[in-house]
Every structure is written in C-alpha cells, then in structure tokens.
C-alpha cells in the first residue's frame, strides 16, 4: 500500500516537472534571434577531410551570443536601408542578396547588431560545435533538407531548422561573416573568441548557396570574396553579443 502511494506521488511530481523540463530544453528566442550558449569546440575539418583552408582542426572557445533565426530578408533590408539590391526581387520573404559585405555590415550596425564571426557561424551551424556535417543538423543531405542545386533563392524558413532553431544554415544564400579570409589563419588562431586576421583583401562567406553542390554546403566549408563584390549568391544574417541584448 505504501509503495503504491509512493509510486503515485512520484508520478504526479514528474508530471508537474515535465512542462518545466520542456521549457528549459527549448531554444530561447527574442526579437527574431536565437540565444546560442557559448562553449568550446573543435573548429575546422580533421585530417583527411575537407579542404586545406579548413585545417588544422583546432579548439576554439566562444562566449554566449545571439544569432538571427533567419537570413535577413528583402523586406527587412529595404525597410531599414530604403533599397533592395537583390537580383531575385518580387519575393519579400526571400533573403536579400547581391549585397556587398559593407552593406551587410551597415545593415547589422543600423539595427544594433554585427555580422557574426566565422567561429560563431560555424559553432551555430554545427549545433554548438557538434559532429554535424550540415547546418540543418544532419550528417548527409538531400533536396528535402536545404535549397541547393536549384534555380534561385526560396523564402526563409521553408526548410527545417537545426536544433538551435536556426534556419537555412545550409544553402539558400551564402552568408557574409565579419572575418577577413586567410587560408592559413587556423594555424595561428587564438583560442578565445577568434575574430580572424586584422586585415586582408577578401572576406569570408559561409553556408553555400542555392546553386551549389552539397560539398559546398558543409558547415566547415569556407568561401571568400572581395568585400565590394555584389553577387546574387551572397546574403547574410546578424549576430549580437549576449550582454548587449535586452
């Protein structure tokens, strides 16, 4: 009898705790941004995998930050900067593209944010640095998972997000990040909150785009371009340090 009462009491207690547990494990969102809990991870590709500029794989530690849930859309961009440079117009909820690095950074600054660092972007695409091959959370990819090998961008959020609640971290448009590109930077990168080289000629892009093969959508893959380049492959999303977000 006592055992039966204890079992019922325990079951009742667990039922009460269930909503709290679910709330705790759910991704945290505010103002269209997802909270990314900081931590340490192995950034880059291990020996025998990936391309030379993704190596060496090395340990990186990041503070907490926020990251836009979606790529910045044509509507958001035009509402703030009163222009729409996109080649694929007529789709306000598609990502803005054909935008220079300078315009991307200007938009993020205008709304009180910044472009993410390359390390922040990869950490988020890999679901806090896990063994994830693609930014939607998978180790393989099909056309059901992301917009690639296609004919143009699609509205943001059409495909499933990763476990952090982030959409289109693989495909749709390539995303500018804040770092200058240096193929050898991983060899000298600092452990804590790396921000890339202090100067350079090319800026880094991540995530692949709608016309890419799957290889270029890998979470560790790096692309680069001059910051003045406008191309219909390239868009962006913004980040924010935790302590500056209310």
Helices and strands as residue ranges (DSSP letters): H 2-25, E 29-30, E 33-36, E 39-43, G 52-54, E 58-62, E 65-68, H 74-81, H 101-110, E 114-115, H 118-125, E 174-180, G 185-187, E 203-206, G 214-217, E 223-225, E 234-235, E 238-241, G 242-244
